[in-house]
Amino acid sequence: MRSTVARFVFVSAASPEFRPDIEGLRALAVAGVVAFHFGLTALPGGFAGVDIFFVISGYLITRHLTSEISLTGRLDFLRFYARRARRLLPAALFVIAATLAAGAVILSPEEQALYSKGAMFASAYMINLWLIRWSFDYFANDAANNPFIHYWSLSVEEQFYLAWPALLMLAAWLKPGKRTIMLAIGVAGLASFAVCAWLTPISQPWAFYFSPLRAWEFAAGGLASMAPAWLLDKRPRLGAAFSLAGLAMIAFAYLTFSEEAPFPGFLALVPVAGTVLLLLAGAAGERSGPTALLSLPPLQWTGKLSYSLYLWHWPVIVYAGMLVEELTFAQRLACLGLTLALSALTYHLIENPIRRNGWLMANAARALVPALLLTGTGVAAAYGNAALAVRDLDPEQRTIAASAAEPATARAKACVEGYDSVAPSPCVFGTGQRAIALFGDSHADHWSTPLVEAAKKNGYRVETWLKSSCRASRYSFFVAKLNRDYRECDQWREQAIKEIIAAKPSLVVISELALTSSRKMAAGKGEPDTSDAAWRAGLRSTLVSLSNAGLKVAFIRDVPFNDENVDTCVARALWRNKTPSLCDQTRSYAANDAMAAVEREIVDSVPNASYVDLTDRFCNTTTCHVFIDGKLAFRDQHHLATPFAESLEPEVEKRVISKVGR
């Protein structure tokens, strides 16, 4: 092995130090992301702007690193990381601190504690890993309201910066020359893309958030930075074609993609390839058409602010949405104005002065030591804020938090099976000689608490067949967490029905998420929908199978659906000295009465089946309540809070257990 790295020289198409077209590309990228997050439905694929940023970063960093290797035969790693720290860290930590401060007024204490953990991971550039774990927790709090979630892409980028210089230096050390580095980038990029494309339809959170599976986008930019000058030199028509095609591909992504699409995977090739083409056109000196547009002053100004714009836009729109239930177009414009103002101040007062500070630039230690101290301070401050937010909770807030956190009886015993299972694993509660079967999804699980207690009082044991998001009704449906049809549910359900029939319980209790509620959850997301006919046939099929086996069935109508997480809404209302009734829903929205009437008709038409309707415990003729008899009724949008479910035990005994002797 060589002990030193020989120098190599090559001519790259990327020669100018400053590229106005790249500044314009940054503007294009951040504009897409902001438009998407601000609810501009005309650009449903604006989230692909992040992919543009990744390609640009790969292009610029690779160009910088290969130039240094070419000139010196080595890399000054400390100097490289010092530059990154001066460029990115101060503004990021400042926005994190400001977001935490605003959250102390806007968020409930439990939210402050939860999102402070997000701030902690964001400060350490590891929030993408935290989000992977969060994405697979069925009962996790709503990530969409996390004011730090957008830091995932910065975490991916920082993790790329840790590995990329080492990869390039290793390649140059093994065999000096441009080809070896290009081969290393190409192999790394292809491996990353192959796994990303394979995993996207199987486990999208890993494909989306895990930095090694996004490395191919940086690699695409890196290869573009090493394109030889002769590729486009003196070929203006080819450069113009590249720029037109690149802009068209980005526009196509912005206009046609949606967040429900299997992304990143193969779809991400579109914005990535478009960005590469525009970078190549700009490197070749193409200054007409799209490349000229990217150099226009408004885009140059926006490009300069792009980093600060990205940092500020998400907490601004998230907090605004918490303060105002339905933001009007004018209010969204006001949010955009505030974002621009905060971004300009951050750029001119923090980001740019620190990046260009002569004292910090003098040597790497002057930048890295304060950077490490700042990072540690940010992590410690966020951790401390999480603890302090809930340290002296008033009794009402503590009760709400405890109610939302307490699992139902079956889930507390890990008796709700996960998405992957296809073979039922029933649990037994109680020792009674006669059995009651509880069958369905998490909406059957939240009835386990009152059902188990009522059953014990009457000498029954409860056996559970429960699976996350898996209705008892026989029909196939799409699940957003899997981003595909829920095939495991179909297999599990059929086996569960066979086992229940074989067990011959005295009563089968079924409950499931109402189809209307699932449609509300998917509203505007473009998820495939289950037809009413398929649902009706599926419900009837399950009931008939159980009835024909001589089993009695009690079908419990689903609970009302709320347009936001009830525990969060009530806690915020009390934190701001307002009444929890602000979180109540109109019955016309929440109760799903029309669908329930069809459901009742189907159940009543099947021998041995009864329909149990407890909606009167939640709703009057006009309103469905979320805070009932001093108790939180729901832990989220559509699951019962366990302490309130306990209070329904007499109703369950009266209306459900009684069906055994009918």
Salt bridges, closest charged atoms under 4 A:
ASP21 OD2 - ARG19 NH2 2.81
GLU23 OE1 - ARG26 NH1 3.08
ASP51 OD2 - ARG214 NH1 2.89
GLU68 OE1 - HIS64 NE2 3.87
GLU111 OE2 - ARG572 NH2 2.67
GLU217 OE2 - ARG214 NH1 2.98
GLU351 OE2 - ARG87 NH1 2.62
GLU463 OE2 - ARG461 NE 2.92
GLU488 OE2 - ARG484 NH2 2.77
ASP490 OD1 - ARG493 NH1 3.21
GLU494 OE2 - ARG474 NE 2.78
ASP529 OD1 - ARG519 NE 3.04
ASP532 OD1 - ARG519 NH2 2.89
ASP558 OD1 - HIS443 ND1 2.63
ASP584 OD2 - HIS625 ND1 3.03
ASP593 OD1 - ARG557 NH2 2.59
ASP593 OD2 - ARG587 NE 2.88
ASP613 OD2 - ARG557 NH1 2.85
ASP613 OD2 - ARG600 NH2 3.48
ASP616 OD2 - ARG655 NH2 3.12
ASP629 OD2 - ARG617 NH2 3.97
ASP636 OD2 - HIS639 ND1 2.84
GLU649 OE1 - LYS457 NZ 3.08
GLU651 OE1 - ARG655 NE 2.98
